[in-house]
Every structure is written in structure tokens, then in C-alpha cells.
Amino acid sequence: MKKVIITGATGMVGSIVLQHCLQSDEIETVVSVVRRASHIKHRKLREIEHNDFLNYEVIKNVFKGIDIAYFCIGAYTGAVPDAKFKEITVDYTKAFVNALKSESPQARFCFLSGAGADRTEKSRTSFARYKGMAENFMANSGLEFYSFRPAYIYPVKKRKEPNLMYTISRSLYPMIKLFGTNASIKSTELGAAMFKVGLVGAEKSFLENAAILKVLQ
């Protein structure tokens, strides 16, 4: 039986990963680190309210004995100032990885990245550059890690789209699908794939959109 820790469990993808964990007979305990209580009640779920995602020292005990970690925190480009965007994308990841490595160095770490993540850290696009920085830190951490790089994520559950680009993409999804397995993925598919890789691992550490979909075959 596995013990899981997850961040971003109230988000589009993280909430799906959480549900898979709660429904799985292979998962005994799920620790969800959140800013605000979700009010989800389940015998497996231990929800920890924590406001400082740059420092986990006061709750480091919850990282003990972890088998699988799912890091699903993220921000949409343009939603916050660039400095904050970098903090959320890079610094939050570093703090979480350091806490996990300190208390559960044997854990398997699953990270929600994105298509175009640039590990040269030279991209002019903030999203690509910062995701690349986070991936590089993971790659040097010594943890067993898997980075998921989805293309357009189609939200199966209807939501208020974060910006105009996502509003347009949602309406064009039937056409986007025609471009094949590298172009898009459903939120339910991504969540299911992340959950599965957390349990059994994968052949590659970096999974592009088509490779993520292949996990489910």
C-alpha cells in the first residue's frame, strides 16, 4: 500500500489525480497540501493547510514515508506578474523537491510541466524557460522523477477559462484533435496518466503529449 503527497489537488488536473488516488486499492493514504480547505471528506485523505510554498519546514513531517508525489501547482501565463510566475513555477518546485528528498528520498516524483519546456533555459517565452529550469532542478535532485509535457489540455469539466486563448482553444478543440496525438489531451487523460506513472513508473523521464497518451494504452 502506497502513501501519496499531492499539491495542486484543487486544480483542473490535480483534482483528477486526487480522485484516482482516493479510488485506488493500491493507495492507503493521501496527503494533500493546500492553501485553503477543499472540504473533500474521505477516509484516505489528510488535508494540510499551508500558506508558504517556499518553505515546508513547519510541516516537514508530512513528507515522511512518501512513496509517490504529484506536483500539480501552476499558473497561467499572464495571470500573475513575471516574478511571481517564476516563483510559482521554479521556486515552489525547488522547495517541494527539497522537502521530499530530505524526508523520502526513495519517492517517485511526478511533475506537471508543459509542451515546449526549455531545458537550455534560454527561451524568450517565460513559460518554457521557467518550466525548463524546474525540470533541470529535478533532474539533478537524485529523485526518480517524471515530467509531463502536455500540449493543449481540454478541460472535460466545463470551467471559466483563464484567458481568451483558452476560450478560443476550447471552441476549436474538435479541429485541434485532428492534428493528432501531439496536439492535445483531455484533462481526464492527463490526470489518469500521471496517476498511473506514479504507481508504476515509465520508460522515459520526460513525457511529451503523445507519450502521455500512450501510457493509457
Secondary structure, DSSP 8 states (H G I E B T S, - for coil): -EEEEEE-TTSTTHHHHHHHHHH-TTEEEEEEEESS------TTEEEEE-S-TT--GGGGGGGTT-SEEEE-----TTSS-HHHHHIIIIIHHHHHHHHHHHH-TT-EEEEE--TT--TTS--SSHHHHHHHHHHHHHHTT-SEEEEEE-SEEE-SS----SSHHHHHHHHTHHHHGGG-TTTEEEHHHHHHHHHHHHHH--S-SEEEHHHHHHHT-
